[in-house]
Amino acid sequence: MNLYDVAVKTISGEETTLAKYKGKVLLIVNTASQCGLTPQYKGLQELYERYQEQGLVVLGFPCNQFAGQEPGSEDEIAQFCDRNYGVTFPLFAKVDVNGPNTHPLYQRLKSEAPEGNGEDIEWNFGKFLVTKEGQVAKRIGPRVQPEEIAGDIEALLQA
């Protein structure tokens, strides 16, 4: 099984996989709407708009594991992201990124990351850059602003 085969659920409740993103550079982020880092949604949306035509897809996975900072329903999360940040990149149903109920996608991302291999996600807005071939290229900490990784994204898009 590869990254594209992992079952995920969209924010609207549709069961799917990441297969439709095969051949794209992915920026996978665990998000929250009541966090000091929540304004990163703006930067993530800007990256998506800037690089979408070249093959970048930002994927947001809400998570309520860090100080209960994502307490809303999926519908409330989607409305919040649209209303406050104009988010158009794909959002998914809430997931656990650590602990016994870690979503299989995050199990794979953490185990395949060259940095922090297997380590827990430290907070909201942890990021993983994934190559067009589905390999985890880089694990990026929560406090790194989206615009700071534009060069990494460009390098993967040109690879």
VOTI-140759 format. One line per 3 residues: number of its first residue (from 1); for each residue x, y, z of C-alpha. Coordinates in steps of 0.001 Angstrom, whole numbers, plus 500000, padded with zeros to 6 digits. Example, Ala and Ser with C-alpha at 12.3 -4.5 7.8 and 13.67 -1.06 7.14 Angstrom:
2
1> 512300/495500/507800 | 513670/498940/507140;
//
This chain:
159
1> 500000/500000/500000 | 501211/503522/499234 | 500179/506978/500378;
4> 497569/507254/497624 | 495744/504122/498821 | 495073/505400/502350;
7> 491352/505862/503007 | 490375/509398/504012 | 487094/511194/504503;
10> 486436/514626/502986 | 485105/517424/505158 | 481682/516765/503615;
13> 481829/513110/504703 | 482710/511400/501416 | 484946/508321/501725;
16> 487837/508544/499297 | 491614/508143/498934 | 494388/510479/497873;
19> 494652/508719/494492 | 493340/511727/492575 | 496398/513673/493760;
22> 498901/511224/492250 | 501474/513166/490248 | 500958/516326/492334;
25> 503172/517859/495002 | 501236/517703/498274 | 501458/519917/501324;
28> 499595/518037/504068 | 498789/520064/507190 | 497001/519302/510470;
31> 494873/522381/511096 | 492815/524020/513841 | 490561/527071/513861;
34> 491074/528280/517431 | 494870/528284/517599 | 497414/531062/517690;
37> 498720/529611/514419 | 495297/529647/512706 | 496268/532687/510573;
40> 498508/530256/508661 | 495354/529346/506740 | 495908/532617/504836;
43> 499457/531645/503864 | 498411/528107/502945 | 495684/529477/500685;
46> 498183/531868/499081 | 500593/528988/498381 | 497747/526972/496887;
49> 496680/529823/494614 | 500264/530602/493598 | 501324/527039/492742;
52> 498106/525155/491988 | 498517/525505/488205 | 502032/524042/488501;
55> 500800/520993/490436 | 500642/521836/494164 | 497721/520691/496277;
58> 497382/521753/499909 | 495423/519232/501995 | 494033/520326/505361;
61> 493307/517759/508076 | 491607/519355/511109 | 492703/517936/514447;
64> 491338/518556/517944 | 494212/516887/519845 | 496055/520058/520833;
67> 494337/521954/523662 | 490916/521311/522077 | 491539/524007/519465;
70> 489342/522404/516785 | 486091/521655/518674 | 483631/522352/515847;
73> 481862/519987/513501 | 483186/519437/509993 | 480482/521777/508659;
76> 481489/524492/511142 | 485156/524049/510231 | 484431/524352/506501;
79> 482342/527485/507056 | 485023/529028/509277 | 487767/528388/506707;
82> 485694/529796/503855 | 484397/532831/505738 | 487664/533860/507421;
85> 490356/532768/504975 | 488650/532025/501647 | 490033/528491/501734;
88> 489531/526641/498457 | 492085/523856/498969 | 490699/520430/499965;
91> 489746/519931/503605 | 489111/516589/505246 | 487277/515243/508274;
94> 488932/515609/511674 | 491693/513117/512417 | 493979/512144/515259;
97> 497620/512695/514380 | 499100/511151/517539 | 498278/508404/519998;
100> 496471/505076/519707 | 493919/506385/517184 | 496419/508032/514849;
103> 494941/508143/511362 | 496737/505759/508956 | 497756/508701/506767;
106> 499592/510291/509674 | 501122/506966/510677 | 502610/506788/507197;
109> 503660/510450/507016 | 505435/510301/510374 | 507172/506994/509671;
112> 508378/508040/506201 | 509512/511581/507027 | 513271/512104/506741;
115> 513153/514514/509711 | 511608/513506/513033 | 511029/509980/511768;
118> 508190/508420/513747 | 508006/511272/516262 | 504673/512696/517365;
121> 503278/515805/515710 | 504130/518607/518103 | 501190/521012/517503;
124> 498626/522321/515047 | 499903/523262/511592 | 502617/520626/511341;
127> 503351/520208/507644 | 504534/517425/505354 | 505741/517997/501806;
130> 505152/515014/499525 | 506739/514502/496093 | 504823/513847/492872;
133> 505719/510164/493390 | 504124/510039/496836 | 507330/510118/498908;
136> 507531/512249/502058 | 510204/514804/501145 | 510177/516983/504240;
139> 508554/517385/507636 | 508075/521033/508607 | 507340/522341/512082;
142> 504162/524185/513026 | 505782/527566/513568 | 507325/527654/510088;
145> 505162/530049/508097 | 503777/528785/504770 | 505617/531440/502740;
148> 508923/530183/504181 | 508558/526880/502322 | 507888/528334/498860;
151> 511424/527416/497748 | 510970/523796/498842 | 507679/523627/496945;
154> 509227/525132/493803 | 512077/522603/493921 | 509622/519679/494124;
157> 507436/521109/491350 | 510470/521355/489070 | 511781/517880/489925;
//
